[in-house]
Amino acid sequence: MAAKHQAPKGTFDVLPADEAARATVSGAARERLRAAGYARIETPIFEDTGLFERGVGESTDIVRKEMFTFDDQGGRSVTLRPEGTAPICRAYIAHGMHRLPQPVKLAYEGPFFRYERPQEGRFREFNQIGAEAIGSASPLVDAELIILLDRILTDVGIPDAELLLSSLGSPEARADYRDELRGFLRDHESDLSDEVRERIDSNPMRAFDSDHAGTRTVMENAPRMLDRLGGEDAEHFAAVRELLDEAGVAYTLDGSLVRGLDYYNRTVFEFTCDRLGAQSGLGGGGRYDGLVELLGGPATPAVGWAAGVERILLAMETRPEPETIDVFVVTGGDRAAASALVRRLRDDGLAADLDLAERSFKGQMKQADRSGARHALILEGDGTAKLRDMSSGDQRDVDPGAIAAELGGGGR
Ligand code: AMP
């Protein structure tokens, strides 16, 4: 036998048994976001590498070491998208969406790629649902988006996610704070990891995300941007908090929340779940008021989030059962007649199936059972039929022509 191929490291197959749970997550996101006026957008799976270098930031972990980047046959550097916000801002600019009524509210779902060390809940190809509202600086939008993610998580059966909330202030206010943080980090340089030390100048805030024990101890006493908010930044944050309180969405203030992407300002947030272990982030996001301009568009405030579908699936308390069929047709006689009946039942809107491996009558009954069908329709050789309820075992005579009406076929 030839050697078996394995799926690449950090990837996985989605099997039929997983489909119902995935459909629940997609369906909840679609419904909630559609009902709030978010229209679907799809952008390409790969983009010019420069989009992410610019948009996500050269000093982020994503750009430094996690991108799947390659040259295409025309010698252009392209990258499998590691996140959705920069591509959506690119599309907003490219399609002149700033001329539409603002904010433009967009929702998406699809695969993303990061070369990370695979572990439970962390993959190299994973799926995200996400939402962005581009073109409003109002705290109403920050709150709306946070509340929507809270509701989606509750809808799919994660009522106990914890919401961590912070504000990074405006870029100008943060510049002063970063200087203060750099000073603090230099004072404790010998206790920091090499990686954090190397990035004191370029990205000091990443120190809050470090796993390194010494760095973590140092960071417990580090100054926090959340304690330095002033003026309009403080007002904005207070307004977001008030709107969340009013909606009954509980949160924990966490001044160490910085998030791994460079583009955030003001509100940042993350939903986490205890059931997830080390990779506890279900989803998160924040404001990115400078990104559209950074990517060549007009100055445009924006806010958004992304949540990991696989993490949500891991955190769900109960998984929906795979869908079963309505009726499995079993025949003691003419297989072609059974097949024609199945075709009519399907046309009438029922989920119907039959044995396709020429099994004996007994073998077909076994298949009916294995299929999980709610009913078996047993065709006798003489044109009569019996309907069997597979869970109770009750059986009664029926007219095969009237089955669709009886079992509630929707019609097409
Ligand atoms: P981020 O874009 O890093 O804010 O990620 C948003 C969400 O996507 C996270 O909270 C996770 O739920 C999910 N996510 C990010 N990276 C991965 C990964 N490598 N594997 C699985 N899920 C991920």
Boltz pocket constraint, residues with backbone or C-beta under 6 A from the ligand:
constraints:
  - pocket:
      binder: B
      contacts: [[A, 82], [A, 83], [A, 114], [A, 116], [A, 121], [A, 122], [A, 123], [A, 124], [A, 125], [A, 126], [A, 127], [A, 128], [A, 260], [A, 271], [A, 281], [A, 282], [A, 283], [A, 284], [A, 285], [A, 306], [A, 307], [A, 308], [A, 309], [A, 310], [A, 311]]
      max_distance: 6.0
